[in-house]
Amino acid sequence: MLTKRIIPCLDIKDGRTVKGTNFVDLRDAGDPVELAAIYAEQGADELVFLDITATVDERKTLIDLVRNVAHTINIPFTVGGGISSVADVSALLNAGADKISINSSAVRNPGLVDQLALEFGSQCVVVAIDTRWVGEQHLVHTHGGRKPTELQTIAWAKEVENRGAGEILLTSMDTDGTKAGFALELTARVSGAANIPVIASGGAGSMDHFVDVFTTGQADAGLAASIFHFKEIEIPALKEYLREKGIEIRI
């Protein structure tokens, strides 16, 4: 069985780490460079950096901040926000990112996934899927969760895999920030439909929630923000707990 991964997420707005609930009501969570250093030291397996207003503000990701974080850590580093071209990805990789995450630009131009996979390799391409329950189905949302689309989440997950994505970062907007647990049924459906790793995001509030998402949810990685930022759960303690529960984890 592949080792499961614990991934802290830095949601960046105006150069600061922020965290909200259901994608709104943002509050400050600290300096991203300092937090990145702490997480790398604590044994996080990877780090995700999302410039959450880049697409809405119609600007590029904060390259200098990406460079500063990359110089501070020694773990794989994924960057997302405002990425829409090969040139954008080249700039971020040159600044120290290991992988990039696209969402809105992939929905707008699905061929971008093929293009980036061909240019940089699938291992570099993460497609983020922000999804919310609408009526009778889970629908993909773009622009930091602000714009619903008509794309069904499972079908879109399969499509981006076929186009060359190496990973899916699945965020349930319904559970995001609630600390009530990950969206287990949705995560299991996406994990079952896709043959690439699925990073589950949205809803972590306890160590047992990670146990649930790795077992019932069949996720390959668990991503969280506020519980780490505000020291409600420490990464070393979480990893030890998961190991005691029989989950393969890198200590």
C-alpha positions, 0 to 999 in steps of 0.5 A, spaced: 500 500 500 502 506 498 504 511 504 499 516 505 501 523 505 499 529 510 499 536 506 498 543 510 495 548 505 497 555 505 491 559 502 494 566 500 491 573 500 495 579 499 501 576 501 498 573 508 496 566 509 488 566 510 483 561 512 475 561 512 469 557 512 465 554 506 470 559 502 468 565 505 469 569 512 477 569 511 481 571 517 489 571 518 493 565 519 500 568 519 506 569 515 506 564 509 514 563 509 514 562 517 508 557 516 512 553 511 518 552 515 514 550 521 511 545 517 517 542 513 520 541 520 514 538 523 514 532 518 509 535 513 510 530 506 508 536 502 506 543 502 500 546 497 500 554 496 494 557 493 493 564 491 486 564 492 484 571 489 489 571 483 484 568 478 478 573 481 483 579 481 486 577 474 493 577 475 499 572 476 501 568 482 505 572 487 512 569 484 517 572 489 513 569 495 513 562 492 521 563 491 521 565 498 517 559 501 521 554 496 528 557 499 525 555 506 523 548 505 525 541 503 519 538 501 515 537 495 511 544 493 505 545 489 503 552 487 496 554 484 492 560 483 492 565 476 496 559 472 493 559 465 499 558 460 506 554 459 509 560 461 506 561 467 508 554 469 515 555 467 516 561 471 513 558 477 517 552 476 523 556 476 521 560 482 522 553 486 515 550 485 515 542 484 508 542 481 502 546 479 495 546 481 490 549 476 482 549 476 479 555 473 484 555 467 483 548 466 475 548 466 476 554 461 481 551 456 481 543 458 486 542 452 491 546 457 491 540 461 494 536 455 499 541 454 502 542 461 502 534 461 506 534 455 511 540 456 512 538 463 510 531 465 504 529 468 507 528 475 508 536 475 500 537 473 495 537 479 488 539 477 484 542 483 477 541 483 472 545 487 465 542 488 459 543 491 452 539 492 447 543 487 440 540 487 441 533 485 449 533 483 456 535 485 458 541 480 465 543 479 466 551 481 471 556 479 474 562 481 475 561 488 468 557 488 465 563 486 462 561 479 458 554 478 459 550 472 455 545 469 461 540 469 459 534 474 465 532 478 466 525 477 466 526 469 471 532 470 475 528 474 476 522 469 477 527 463 482 531 467 486 524 468 485 522 461 488 529 459 494 527 463 493 530 470 498 527 475 493 528 481 487 531 483 486 536 489 479 535 491 475 540 495 468 539 498 466 546 498 460 544 503 465 541 508 470 546 507 472 549 514 467 546 518 471 541 521 466 536 521 470 531 517 471 530 509 466 529 504 467 521 505 462 519 499 464 524 494 472 522 495 471 515 495 467 516 488 472 520 485 478 516 488 474 510 485 473 513 478 480 516 477 486 512 477 491 517 479 492 520 486 486 524 490 488 529 495 482 530 499 481 537 502 475 540 506 473 539 513 478 536 517 477 537 524 480 531 528 485 526 527 479 521 526 477 525 520 484 523 517 483 516 519 476 516 515 478 519 509 484 514 508 480 508 509 472 510 507 474 515 503 480 512 499 484 518 499 491 518 497 493 524 501 489 529 506 490 536 506 488 541 511 489 548 513 486 551 519 487 545 524 495 546 523 495 554 522 492 555 529 495 549 532 489 545 534 493 538 531 500 538 530 503 534 524 507 529 528 502 527 533 497 526 527 502 521 524 503 517 530 496 517 531 495 514 524 501 509 524 497 506 531 491 506 527 495 501 521 495 507 516 502 507 512 505 514 513 512 516 513 514 518 520 
